[in-house]
């Protein structure tokens, strides 16, 4: 309980400092809250979900389809990165 309270407080402080909340991505399956990894100098540029992208198009169907066909999350991650 203590960890959750401290984590939530730290997140609220960051939101207040940045002026916006963590990334929320809309897909046809609903809204997804993401924690995109960041580096100190902000040189990391994610390829699957671009910076400032708020609508997921196509990738969600691929992931759900592969999962429904029995692929594990790890296999799907490997498949997407190849």
MONOR-V501000 format. One line per field, one symbol per residue. phi: phi as a letter, one per 30 degrees, with the letter a starting at -180 (. if undefined). psi: psi as a letter, one per 30 degrees, with the letter a starting at -180 (. if undefined). burial: b if it has 24 or more other C-alpha atoms within 12 Angstrom, else e. Layout:
phi = ???
psi = ???
burial = ???
This chain:
phi = .dedddddddddddedddjadedcccbdcjdbcccddbcdchcdbdcdbdeidbbcbjdddddddddddjddedddeddddd
psi = eeeeeeeeeeeeeeeeeeglllkkkklfgakkkkjkklleghfkjkeejlkgkfkkjeeeeeeeeeefggkleeeeeeeef.
burial = eeeeeeeeeeeeeeeeeeeeebeebeeeeeeeeeeeeeeeeeeeeeeebeeeeeebeeebeebeeeeeeeeeeeeeeeeeee
